[in-house]
């Protein structure tokens, strides 16, 4: 009898770790890292997705801001996290496509260290000017830049950021010389525009939209294939005379590489469903973000295409890492 009880106890001990490993995912809260400051476009998108993801996963999804290095710091935290599905990141073009092809040394390799889940949103990057500026069209502003080479300036959210490269792409396409003034994020950039410290700027539409609606900033053009319904009077770059210039930013979810396929599938399904939910999708559009929610494979291909696109801009414009 004692030998039988001992054997049963031993089997239970040996089976314990296996049973723990087979516990259904998730069985504790999931951490969603936002690589930018609280209140910015990434944070807004993440918090709109969280309620539906929490309901579908059956566990709380907790948003954690880890800003720094243009989005690289937060992505690095996720890339180095345990590959168990309990840490994911809402990366942007900066951390997933631009910095990896601009910086000579990166703390992670996107293809090796991250598993794409879904493209969350496309975010327009309009060219905006303070309402006090005389230009009513992009053509008028560019004509002024040609008359005064190097004397106009544009603001971005930092060296190597999407708005910086978008500005350089516009300069290349228009053949103008406009000075770059970097700021540490969208909030100080917007403040500088409103104060008239800079003459033009590019940033994610969600942070600019309240000021465009209030009339304190004016949008001259939007770098998308089509006009945006919330800004129906703002022409596309092609309509403004710069065909082929696309300046959309984007945010997408990724998990650490080597996360089990079933866990990745559960996360992708929850995120994509949240993005397609009518109420969430409507709220995102009202904030200036276009929900996507595609497959992991489609998002992976999109990241590779974006890396190639911005690598060409960096090389043509001679942008150097800082």
C-alpha positions, 0 to 999 in steps of 0.5 A: 500500500505504501509503495503504491501511495509513494508511486502515485505521489511521485507521478503527481509531482512529475506530472505537475510541471506538465499540467502547468505547461498545458494550462490554457492561454491566457491564465493571467493578465497580458501586458501590452507595451506602448513605446510612446508616452501616455496620451499619444496616438499609440496609447489612444489606439491601444486603450481603444482595443483593450476592452474587446481584447480583454473580453475575448481573451478572458484576461485583463490586457494592461497597457504599459507605456515604455517610451524612448528612442523613437519607439525602440525602447518599448519594442526592445522590451517586448523582443526580450520578453519571455515568448509566452504571449504575456508581453506584446507591443504596439510598435510603429513605423519608427521602431519596426521599419525605420530605425532598423534600416537607419541605425547602425546598431539595434538592440533587436532584429525585427525578423529574428526577435519579433513575431508580427500579429496584425497591422492595427491602424494606418495613421495619416501624417498631414502637412500642417502650418499654423493658422497665421501662415499665409499659405493656403495650399502646399503648392504655395508653401513649396513655391515660397521654399523655392524662392527662399532656399534653406530659410523655411523650416519644418518640425518633426517628432525627432531625428529618424522619426516617420515625420522626419523622413516624410518631410525629407521625402517631400523635399526630394519630390518637390526639389526644395531645401527646407530646414529640419527642426526636431522635437521630442514627440508630437505634443511639443511639436504641436505646441511649437506649431501653435506658438509659431516657432516653426512654419510647417510640421508633420505628425500623426493626425490624432494629435493634430485633429483637435487643432485642425477642427479648432482652426488654429492649425491648417492642413495643406495636404495628406500623404495618402492614396485618398482624401480622408473623410474627416478632412474632405477639403484637404487634398492628397499629395498627388492632388497637390502636385506630388504624386507617389509621395506617401507619408502614412504612419502606422501601428501594429502588434507584435509578440516575442519570436518563438511564442507558441503558434497557438498563442500567437493565433489567439492574440492575433484573433483577439486584436483583429476582432477588436479592430473590426468591432464596429464601435471600436472601429468608429471610435478609431476613425473619429480619432484619425486612425484607420483600423486594419486588423489583417493576418500575421503574414500580411503584416509581416510582408507589410513591415518588410515592404516599409523597411525597403521603402524607407531605406530608399528615402534614407539613402536618397536624402542622406539621412544620418543616424543621431 
